Structure formats: structure tokens, C-alpha cells
């Protein structure tokens, strides 16, 4: 992506990625800072291959980035997907609040 381009993020891709408990646990772990795939796998009790598959799903949703140096792959949170999910939720909340405000006006409250 160039500095000015936004990735094409479908909300469904983000929410599908976060819909799986193991992936939510990975995002939660990474919210405390970058971590290697092996340190992500340890508390989850899953294989490195399984964690890598989850990380790939999270990367496609722009929720995680990873970088391999030598034999160690380090993962970090990517704010892009989190911001996109937050924006999507906020837009729906705003629309609902506006509808409720109009309803209150009609009902004379």
C-alpha cells in the first residue's frame, strides 16, 4: 500500500477473523506488544502451524502484521483493521442514534 491508499477492507473479513476464539486470543496477546509465533502458540496449546494459519487470516484482515528475521517470525498488531471495524461500528451507532432522535421528536419527547 502506498502512504495515501487505504486497503480494501470488507467489514465481514475483519469480523470473520475476530469471530474465532483463538484469533481473538492472538489479538489480545499482541495488544500487549509484539510476540513471536512460538510465544503465541505456547499459552494457546496449539501447534506453530496452526498459529501461522491464524496469523495469515489476521493479516488478510489487516489486524496483524508479521516479519520473519532468520528463523523467528514476530507478529504485531496492525491498527488498520481495528480502525476499520471501529469506523463501521461507529457509523451504525450514529445512524441508529439519529433514528432514535427523530422518533423522540415525533413522539414529542
Secondary structure, 3 states (H helix, E strand, C coil): CCCCCCCCCCHHHHHHHHCCHHHHHHHHHHCCCCEEHHHHHHHHCCCHHHHHHHHHHHHHCCCEEEEEECCEEEEEECHHHHHHHHHHHHHHHHHHHHHHHHHHHHCCC
